[in-house]
Amino acid sequence: MRTDDSVIPADQVKTIRRALAAGDLAAADAQVSGLTPAVTVDILERLPAKQRAVAYRLLPKQQAAEVFEDLPPVLQ
């Protein structure tokens, strides 16, 4: 689900990937929490499966529910 509203800089995705790879969950959380569902979906779609799962679990409950609705069925 990539729309003009959900386009994010590639370096932000790299920052999230690096934080997750390093186990820095606080840094990854700071990058993904509070984003719109569309932007969050865009980020999740760009992450490897294991990192996607971790990033999704970092989301606050309400944001996670909204993001889940917007995820393609194959990623839900």
C-alpha distance (Angstrom), angle and dihedral (degrees) to the residues before:
residue distance angle dihedral
M1 . . .
R2 3.76 . .
T3 3.75 117.7 .
D4 3.77 132.0 160.1
D5 3.82 87.7 -97.4
S6 3.80 92.6 55.8
V7 3.80 100.1 47.3
I8 3.77 109.7 122.2
P9 3.79 131.1 -179.1
A10 3.80 114.3 -89.2
D11 3.80 89.6 -131.4
Q12 3.82 90.0 61.5
V13 3.81 89.0 56.0
K14 3.82 89.4 48.3
T15 3.80 90.0 51.1
I16 3.79 90.3 53.0
R17 3.81 92.2 46.2
R18 3.80 91.6 50.5
A19 3.80 92.6 47.6
L20 3.80 91.7 50.3
A21 3.80 92.8 45.1
A22 3.80 89.7 51.6
G23 3.79 92.0 47.4
D24 3.80 91.0 -117.0
L25 3.79 96.0 145.7
A26 3.80 93.5 167.5
A27 3.81 91.4 59.0
A28 3.80 92.3 45.5
D29 3.80 90.5 47.4
A30 3.79 91.0 51.5
Q31 3.81 89.3 54.4
V32 3.82 98.1 49.4
S33 3.79 106.3 30.4
G34 3.77 115.5 96.4
L35 3.80 96.6 16.6
T36 3.78 120.4 130.5
P37 3.79 115.5 -93.6
A38 3.82 91.1 -111.9
V39 3.80 92.9 54.1
T40 3.79 92.0 44.2
V41 3.81 91.0 51.7
D42 3.80 89.3 49.9
I43 3.80 90.2 53.3
L44 3.80 93.7 46.1
E45 3.80 91.8 49.9
R46 3.80 89.6 56.7
L47 3.81 96.3 50.5
P48 3.81 126.4 87.6
A49 3.82 112.9 -102.8
K50 3.82 97.0 -100.3
Q51 3.78 93.6 46.8
R52 3.80 90.0 45.1
A53 3.80 90.3 57.2
V54 3.80 93.0 49.1
A55 3.80 93.5 46.2
Y56 3.80 91.1 48.8
R57 3.81 91.3 52.0
L58 3.81 89.9 53.5
L59 3.80 91.4 62.0
P60 3.79 119.4 102.4
K61 3.81 111.7 -105.5
Q62 3.82 96.7 -104.5
Q63 3.81 93.4 46.2
A64 3.82 90.6 47.1
A65 3.81 90.9 53.1
E66 3.81 92.1 50.3
V67 3.80 92.3 46.0
F68 3.80 92.1 48.3
E69 3.81 90.3 57.2
D70 3.80 90.4 54.0
L71 3.82 97.4 44.8
P72 3.79 117.0 103.7
P73 3.83 109.8 -103.9
V74 3.81 91.7 -110.5
L75 3.82 89.9 60.8
Q76 3.80 97.0 42.5
